[in-house]
Amino acid sequence: MNGQQDMKTFRGTYTIMVTPFDAEGAVDLPTLERYVDWQIEAGIHGLIPLGSTGEFLSLSEEEFEQVATTVIRRAAGRVPVLIGTTAEDTRVAVRRSRQVEALGADGVMVLPPFYCTPTDAEVLAHYRAISDAIGIPIMVYNNPAVTNIDLRPPLVAQLSAIDNCRYIKESTLEVTRVRDIVRLTDGRMNVFGGIMGYESYVEGAVGWAAVPSNGAPGEMARIHDLVQAGRFVEAREIAFRHFPMIDFVAGQSYVAGTKALLAAMGLPVGNPRPPRLPLGADGHAAARRIVAELGLSATLPPSS
């Protein structure tokens, strides 16, 4: 299916959302609805549920549909919503991508198969199958630290020849890859930074698929807006000021860290699901210190 004529444009800071759980560990849809409202009202440019931070591998198929449906419906077109539809089996990724397109998603974000160590030909076939099945943009997701495969710029250039592969979340610390992807694809592949936000913008990224914006959506969105206005020094100042928070949610315990940060802000979203463990007392104390130092606070809108 070729959706070229209807391709939407994604720009700015998009939150890689946590999935809220209640005290019993079930998906907390009412909190998710209010969390979507808060993110949008705070100024975030887009939302991406069911990514790594959303614990997509720990959700059932029913929960996957519930989360996707809730975020799409609650956002109600106010900001773009891209749904994570990653699966090891290409057929499952295709089915999930079709499913969320029917629900009204603006795009999908997809890791390559993460266990089988696919060849370049298999990676291309995987994304081509998804592209052929849908008419919305695909954000390719490169995160070699967790997938056992690195989508390096020359391979990304080949992926950019696939109709709907128009975006990539580049989650390595090699920020010059942003430059190389733009150069090798003649701008066909639009880059979103993954780990590196401000730095990726400087190298030509059009967006940031961000974990820190779970706790500071307005501030992380402003970095993009300032860069677009040519106010790089001010953008860097915001990024540098928030580095304690950015670093706190960037390590191996990024899900637990993000949820601890939100709890310290007065936005409880539950603990991670096993095998992930919640942070201990020291981690929660560190989260409270960061929240106090940065003056982070938010109150979820009431349920409606």
C-alpha positions as CSV (number, residue, x, y, z in Angstrom):
1,M,0.0,0.0,0.0
2,N,1.5,3.3,-1.0
3,G,0.5,6.2,1.2
4,Q,3.0,8.7,-0.3
5,Q,0.4,11.2,-1.2
6,D,-1.1,11.3,2.3
7,M,2.2,11.3,4.2
8,K,2.1,13.3,7.4
9,T,5.0,15.4,8.6
10,F,6.4,14.8,12.0
11,R,8.5,17.4,13.7
12,G,9.5,18.2,17.3
13,T,9.8,16.4,20.6
14,Y,7.7,13.2,20.9
15,T,7.4,11.5,24.2
16,I,8.2,7.7,24.3
17,M,5.4,7.2,26.9
18,V,5.4,5.0,30.0
19,T,2.5,2.6,30.4
20,P,0.8,3.3,33.7
21,F,0.0,0.3,36.0
22,D,-2.2,0.3,39.0
23,A,-1.3,-1.1,42.5
24,E,-2.2,-4.6,41.3
25,G,0.0,-4.3,38.2
26,A,-2.9,-3.9,35.7
27,V,-2.8,-1.3,32.9
28,D,-4.3,1.8,34.3
29,L,-6.3,3.3,31.5
30,P,-7.9,6.2,33.4
31,T,-4.4,7.4,34.4
32,L,-3.2,7.0,30.9
33,E,-6.0,9.2,29.6
34,R,-5.2,12.0,32.0
35,Y,-1.5,11.5,31.3
36,V,-2.1,12.1,27.6
37,D,-4.0,15.3,28.4
38,W,-1.2,16.6,30.6
39,Q,1.5,15.9,28.0
40,I,-0.5,17.7,25.3
41,E,-1.5,20.6,27.6
42,A,2.2,21.0,28.6
43,G,3.2,21.5,25.0
44,I,4.5,18.2,23.7
45,H,4.6,17.9,19.9
46,G,3.7,14.2,19.6
47,L,3.2,10.9,21.5
48,I,4.7,7.4,21.0
49,P,3.2,4.7,23.3
50,L,4.2,1.1,23.2
51,G,7.9,1.7,22.7
52,S,10.7,0.3,25.0
53,T,9.8,2.7,27.8
54,G,6.2,1.6,27.4
55,E,7.2,-2.0,28.2
56,F,5.6,-3.3,25.0
57,L,7.2,-6.7,25.4
58,S,5.5,-7.1,28.8
59,L,1.9,-6.5,27.5
60,S,-0.6,-8.9,26.2
61,E,-2.2,-8.5,22.8
62,E,-5.4,-7.2,24.5
63,E,-3.4,-4.7,26.6
64,F,-1.5,-3.6,23.4
65,E,-4.9,-2.8,21.8
66,Q,-6.2,-1.1,24.9
67,V,-3.2,1.2,25.2
68,A,-3.1,2.1,21.5
69,T,-6.8,2.8,21.4
70,T,-6.8,4.9,24.5
71,V,-3.9,7.1,23.4
72,I,-5.2,7.6,19.9
73,R,-8.7,8.4,21.1
74,R,-7.6,10.7,23.9
75,A,-5.2,12.6,21.8
76,A,-8.0,13.1,19.3
77,G,-5.8,14.6,16.6
78,R,-4.4,17.3,18.9
79,V,-0.9,15.9,18.3
80,P,0.4,13.1,16.1
81,V,0.4,9.6,17.7
82,L,2.8,7.0,16.5
83,I,2.3,3.5,17.9
84,G,5.1,1.0,18.6
85,T,4.3,-2.1,16.6
86,T,7.6,-4.0,17.0
87,A,7.6,-7.8,16.8
88,E,10.2,-10.5,16.1
89,D,7.8,-12.1,13.6
90,T,7.3,-9.9,10.5
91,R,3.7,-11.2,10.2
92,V,2.9,-9.9,13.7
93,A,4.5,-6.5,13.0
94,V,2.4,-6.3,9.9
95,R,-0.8,-7.3,11.7
96,R,-0.2,-4.8,14.5
97,S,0.6,-2.0,12.1
98,R,-2.6,-2.6,10.1
99,Q,-4.5,-2.8,13.4
100,V,-3.3,0.6,14.7
101,E,-3.7,2.3,11.3
102,A,-7.4,1.2,11.4
103,L,-7.6,2.7,14.9
104,G,-6.4,6.0,13.6
105,A,-2.7,6.1,14.3
106,D,-0.7,8.7,12.4
107,G,2.3,6.4,12.1
108,V,4.2,3.4,13.5
109,M,7.6,3.0,15.1
110,V,9.3,-0.4,14.5
111,L,12.5,-1.9,15.7
112,P,14.1,-4.5,13.5
113,P,13.7,-8.2,14.5
114,F,15.6,-8.3,17.8
115,Y,16.6,-11.9,18.4
116,C,17.3,-13.6,15.0
117,T,20.2,-11.3,14.1
118,P,18.8,-10.6,10.6
119,T,20.9,-10.0,7.5
120,D,20.6,-6.7,5.7
121,A,18.3,-8.5,3.1
122,E,16.1,-9.7,5.9
123,V,15.9,-6.3,7.5
124,L,14.9,-4.7,4.2
125,A,12.3,-7.5,3.6
126,H,10.9,-6.9,7.1
127,Y,10.3,-3.2,6.6
128,R,9.1,-3.6,3.0
129,A,6.4,-6.1,4.2
130,I,5.2,-3.5,6.8
131,S,5.3,-0.7,4.2
132,D,3.4,-2.7,1.7
133,A,0.6,-3.4,4.2
134,I,-0.1,0.2,5.4
135,G,-0.5,3.7,4.2
136,I,1.0,5.6,7.1
137,P,4.7,6.5,7.8
138,I,7.1,4.1,9.4
139,M,9.6,5.4,11.9
140,V,12.5,2.9,11.8
141,Y,14.0,2.5,15.2
142,N,17.7,1.8,15.6
143,N,18.7,0.8,19.1
144,P,21.6,-1.7,18.8
145,A,22.1,-1.9,22.6
146,V,18.9,-3.9,22.8
147,T,18.3,-5.4,19.4
148,N,21.5,-7.2,18.6
149,I,21.6,-5.4,15.2
150,D,22.9,-2.0,14.2
151,L,21.2,-0.1,11.4
152,R,24.2,1.8,10.2
153,P,23.8,4.8,7.8
154,P,24.5,2.9,4.6
155,L,21.7,0.4,5.4
156,V,19.4,3.2,6.5
157,A,20.0,4.7,3.0
158,Q,18.6,1.4,1.5
159,L,15.7,1.5,3.9
160,S,14.9,5.1,2.7
161,A,14.0,3.7,-0.7
162,I,11.0,1.8,0.8
163,D,7.9,3.9,0.3
164,N,6.7,4.5,3.9
165,C,10.1,4.4,5.6
166,R,10.4,8.2,6.0
167,Y,11.6,8.5,9.6
168,I,14.2,6.9,11.9
169,K,14.8,7.1,15.6
170,E,18.5,6.9,15.9
171,S,19.4,5.7,19.5
172,T,23.1,5.6,19.6
173,L,25.6,8.0,21.1
174,E,27.2,8.6,17.6
175,V,25.5,11.8,16.9
176,T,27.3,12.2,13.6
177,R,25.1,9.4,12.3
178,V,22.3,12.1,12.0
179,R,24.4,14.0,9.6
180,D,25.4,10.9,7.6
181,I,21.8,9.6,7.3
182,V,20.6,13.0,6.0
183,R,23.6,13.1,3.6
184,L,23.3,9.6,2.3
185,T,19.5,9.7,1.8
186,D,19.3,13.2,0.3
187,G,16.9,14.1,3.1
188,R,14.4,11.3,2.3
189,M,14.9,9.8,5.8
190,N,14.0,12.3,8.5
191,V,15.9,11.7,11.7
192,F,14.6,11.8,15.2
193,G,17.3,11.7,17.9
194,G,16.8,8.9,20.4
195,I,19.2,9.4,23.3
196,M,20.8,12.6,22.1
197,G,18.3,15.4,21.9
198,Y,19.9,18.8,21.5
199,E,23.0,17.3,19.9
200,S,20.9,15.5,17.2
201,Y,19.1,18.8,16.4
202,V,22.4,20.5,15.8
203,E,23.4,17.7,13.3
204,G,20.1,18.1,11.4
205,A,17.5,16.0,13.2
206,V,13.9,17.1,12.8
207,G,12.7,15.7,16.1
208,W,13.6,13.9,19.3
209,A,11.8,10.7,20.3
210,A,12.4,11.4,24.0
211,V,12.2,9.6,27.3
212,P,12.9,12.7,29.5
213,S,9.8,14.4,28.2
214,N,7.8,11.9,30.2
215,G,8.6,14.2,33.2
216,A,9.3,17.5,31.5
217,P,7.3,17.7,28.3
218,G,7.2,21.5,28.0
219,E,10.9,21.9,28.6
220,M,12.0,19.2,26.2
221,A,9.6,20.5,23.5
222,R,11.1,24.0,23.9
223,I,14.5,22.7,23.0
224,H,13.2,21.9,19.5
225,D,11.3,25.2,19.2
226,L,14.4,27.3,20.1
227,V,16.6,25.4,17.7
228,Q,14.1,26.0,14.9
229,A,14.2,29.7,15.8
230,G,18.0,29.6,15.6
231,R,18.4,30.2,19.3
232,F,20.9,27.4,19.9
233,V,22.5,28.9,23.0
234,E,19.2,29.1,24.8
235,A,18.3,25.5,23.7
236,R,21.6,24.2,25.0
237,E,21.1,26.0,28.3
238,I,17.8,24.1,28.8
239,A,19.4,20.8,27.8
240,F,22.4,21.3,30.1
241,R,20.1,22.4,33.0
242,H,18.1,19.2,32.6
243,F,21.0,16.8,32.2
244,P,20.6,15.3,35.7
245,M,17.1,14.2,34.7
246,I,18.2,13.2,31.2
247,D,21.0,11.0,32.6
248,F,18.7,9.6,35.3
249,V,16.4,8.1,32.7
250,A,19.1,7.1,30.2
251,G,20.6,4.0,31.8
252,Q,19.7,0.4,32.1
253,S,16.9,1.2,34.6
254,Y,15.3,3.8,32.3
255,V,11.8,2.5,32.8
256,A,12.1,2.3,36.6
257,G,13.9,5.6,36.6
258,T,11.2,7.3,34.6
259,K,8.4,5.9,36.8
260,A,10.3,6.9,40.0
261,L,10.7,10.4,38.6
262,L,7.0,10.7,37.9
263,A,6.2,9.4,41.3
264,A,8.4,12.1,42.8
265,M,6.5,14.6,40.8
266,G,3.2,13.5,42.3
267,L,2.2,11.5,39.1
268,P,2.2,7.8,40.3
269,V,2.2,5.5,37.3
270,G,3.0,2.2,39.1
271,N,6.0,0.0,39.1
272,P,7.6,-1.6,36.0
273,R,6.5,-5.2,35.3
274,P,9.0,-8.0,35.9
275,P,11.6,-8.9,35.2
276,R,12.2,-5.1,35.6
277,L,12.4,-4.1,39.3
278,P,11.5,-0.8,40.8
279,L,14.2,1.4,42.0
280,G,15.2,1.0,45.6
281,A,15.2,3.7,48.4
282,D,18.4,5.3,47.1
283,G,17.0,5.6,43.6
284,H,13.8,7.1,44.7
285,A,15.7,9.6,46.9
286,A,17.8,10.6,43.9
287,A,14.6,11.1,41.9
288,R,13.2,13.4,44.5
289,R,16.4,15.4,44.6
290,I,16.2,15.9,40.8
291,V,12.6,16.9,40.9
292,A,13.3,19.4,43.7
293,E,16.4,20.8,42.0
294,L,14.6,21.3,38.6
295,G,11.3,22.4,40.1
296,L,9.4,19.7,38.2
297,S,5.8,19.4,39.0
298,A,2.5,18.5,37.4
299,T,-1.0,17.6,38.3
300,L,-2.9,15.2,36.0
301,P,-6.2,16.7,34.8
302,P,-9.3,15.2,36.5
303,S,-10.9,12.1,35.0
304,S,-13.8,12.9,32.5
